[in-house]
């Protein structure tokens, strides 16, 4: 799959000397959903702002759809839609006029059918004649999404699009995103709800201190770095882990009713069979066994902690 967004050595240093981006290299494939994850201050919003033409890089290059973001600014920007973190809307304008105006800013002709389709998708059609100031915070967030979509971008940046909004908007948002993916739109998502990224992303990029730590297919990342936990429920509680089991990293629940064993899914041997046998030899009677896989959030936290160490 060809790269639609190409970033090479991108840097951003502010006047006070703070370096927000430190030689970022990143290729984003056409039609994929990339989750860009990182802690606060990692450089996520700065990178998005640079690619959207809001801030000017101080080094490196970037191209969107083959167009240089600085030398061919208008062509590059016409391909990009942005849903920003901050809600900045004209409070006295009507919803439908706000969305129509955004389309006009990109030189697109009036398309009432498309505007209606987008407003209906985002449950805004009944609010189309309301002034922005009359809307709730969640509805205003929907208007931002509509504005980002109305000029039919080929790349959509979602910068914390569901932060502080209700479950219904999140559901509507991801339905729209899935439809865009099917249409071949490239989507870059930043979110603090990492379970959302785990559910919809094709690939994951992790950024910290202005540098990309990794870019990898989500499934491959979770397979490579994920660990599984085996929870062993006991018929009778134990006061302590038997000494004969000290070679295993076993965590006892506070009530002593279960033991948890963590193992690497990629290891040649997990040690589970031997552990179960030795539990029996130690006189412990197993009532049930359950396994669980590391989540993307646990992997992300581990990566960020490792980088900070």
N, C-alpha and C positions, 0 to 999 in steps of 0.2 A: 504494500500500500504506500503511495507516494506521500511525502511530507507536504502538508499545506502551510504549516507555520514552521519557519526555520530560524533558530536563534543561535548566534555564534559569538562567543566572547563578550556578551552584553554586560555593560557596566553602568552603574549610576552612582556618582559621588555628588553629594550636596555641597552647598557653599560652606557649610560649617565643617566639612571634611568627613562627614559620615558616609561610609560606602555601603549603600543599600543592596547593590548587586555587584558580585565579584566574578566577572567572566563567566556568565551563565551560558551553557550550551544545551540546546533542547530542540528536538524535532517532534512535531505533533502531526500525526497522520490524518489524512483527509477522511472524514466520516467517523472518527473515533471519539470516545469520551475519555478525556484525561483528567484525573483527579490530582490537583496540585495541593499537596498537604504540607503544612509547616506550622510551627508555633507563632504566636503573635510577634511581629517584628522580624519575621524570617525573610521578607522580601516578596511575598506573594502579590500583594497589591501593587507594589512598585513595578514588578515585572508585567503585570496586566496593564497597568497605566502606560508603560512604555510601548507595548504592542498596540494599544488603542490610540496612541498619539496624544495622550494627556500629559505625559512627562517626556522630556527629551533625554535619551541615553547620553552618557559621557564617553562611551567607548563601545566597540563591537558593532555588530550588524544584526538586523532581523528582517525577515521577509514574510509577507502574508500573501498567499496565492501567487507567489513569484514576484511580488512588488516590494521594493525596499520601503520600510516604514518611514524613512526620512526623505529620500530622493523622490519617491513616488507616493507621497503622503496621501493624496486624495484617492488614488486607486486602491491603496492598501486599506484605508479607513472605510471605504465604501463596502468592503467585504466583512466588516466587523460589527457585531452587536455586543453591547455591554450592559449587564445588570449590576450596577455598583452597590457597594455596601450602604452608602448614605442615601437617604431619601431627599432629593432636591427637585421639587416640582412647583410650578406656578400655582399658588393656592386658589386663585379666583378663576382659573380656566376650567372649562368642562373637560371631562375625561376623553370624550371622542375627539375633541379638537386638539387636545394634547398629543394624542396618538397620531392623528393625521399630520400635525405639524412636524413630528419627528420624521415621518416618511418624506415630507417635502424637503427637509434639511439635506437629504441625500440625493435630491434631484429626481426623485421618483414621482411619476404621475399619480394622480388621485386614484385610489382603488377601494371603494367603499365595501365591496364584497370581502376583500382580504381583512380590512379593519374589523368588520363585523365578525368574521371567523375567529380572529385572534381574541376579540373581546368576549366572545361566547366561550372559547376554550378556557379563558381565565375567569369565568363567571363575573364578567364586568359589564355585560350587555345591558342589564337592567339599571346599571349605574351610569350609563353613557352620557346622560345630560346633567349629572351631578357635578358640582364644582369639586375640585380636588380637596379643598378644605373641609368638605362634608364627609370625607371618607375616613374609615378606620386606618390604623397603621398597616394592617394586613392588606387592605384594598389598595392602599398607595403602593405597596410593594408589587402588587399585581400590575398596576399601571406602569411601573418601571420595566417590568418584563415585557409588557405589550409594546412599549416604546422601543425596546431593544430588538423586537422581532419584526416590526412593521415594515422595515426597508429590506426584508428578506436577506439577511446576512448569511454568509457561508461559514463564518466562524462566530461562535457565541461564547462570550466570557461571562461566567456566572460567579460573581465575587460574593460569597456568603449569601446566596439568594433567599435562603429560608431562615435566616437568623431572626429569632424572635417572632416567628409567625406561627399560625395555627396549623394543625395537622391537615386540614382540608386544602390549604394552599400548597403545602408540600406535595400532597397527592396530585393536585392539578398540575403543579410545576413539573413533576416527573413524568406525567402523561404527555405533556407538551414536549419535554426533552426527548422522550422515546420516539415521538413522531418526527422530530427534527433529525434524530439519528437515522431513522429509516429513509429520510430524504437526502442523506449524505452530508448533513451539516456537521462540522467539526465543533466539539464542545469542550471547553476548559472550565473545570469546576473547582472552586475553593470552598471548603466547608469545615465547620467545627463538628458537624454531625458525621463522624467518620463512617457510621453504619450506612449512611446514604451513599458515600463513595464506594463502600464495599458492595453495595447492591447494584449500582449502575455503571461503574467505571470499567473501561477496557484495560487501561493502564494507569499506573500510579507514579507520580513524581514527588519526591520529598525534597523540600528546600529548607535550609537552616543557615542563618548568618549570611544570607545573600548568595549561597552556593547550592547547587543541586547535588544532593547526596546520592540519589539513584533515580533511575527511570526504568520501570520494568512492568511487564504484563502482570495484571493483578493476580491471576490464578497462579502464575509461576512464582511470584513473590511470596504468596501465602504458602505455597508448597515448599519453597526453599527455606523460608525463615520461620514458618509456622511450627509450633510444637503442640502436642496433644497432651491432655490431662486425663488420667484414669482415676475416677473416684470409686473407691471400694467401700460399700456400705456393709457394716458388720451386724451380726445378729445381737452380739453383746458389746457394749462400749468398752474401750480400753482407757486406762489412766495414762499410759505412755506407750510409745512405739517400742516393741520388744528389741532387746539388744541384738538379737540374731538378724534383725532387719536393718541394722545401722548402715550397711553399705548402700542402701537405697535412699534417695532423697524423698522421704515421705513426710507429708504435712498432716498432722492430726487435727480434726475439727475440734472446736472448743468443747463440745459435748462428748467427744471420744467415740462418736457413733460411726465415723467414717475416716478413711485415710485417702490422701490424694498423692498420686505418683505422676510426675511430668516426664515426658520422654520425647526424643527427637524422631519425627516420622521418617526421616531420611537415613537414620542409622541402620546398619546392617542387621542388628538385633535390638529389639526394643526392651528385652528383659522381662516382659510381662509374664510369660509362661513360668519362668523361674521364680518371679515374685509371688505368683499365686500359689505355687508349690510350697514355697517357704512360709507363706502366711498360714497355710494349713498345718505345716510342721510346727509352727509356733503356737498352735492351738486356737487360732482365730477362725471363726466360722463366717464365711462370706454370705451376705443376704442378697446383694445386687452389685453389678458393675456397670458404670456409665463412662463414656468417653466424650470429650469436647475438644474442638479445634481452636487454636489461637485466632483471635479476630484481627482484622486489619488495624484496629485501634491499638491493640497490644503490640503489634509489630512496629507501628509508627512511633509509639512512645519509646520503645526500646531503641530505635534508630536515633531519635533525637537525643535521648540520654547518652547514648554511646558517643555521639558527635560532641556533646557538651563536656564529656569527661576529659 
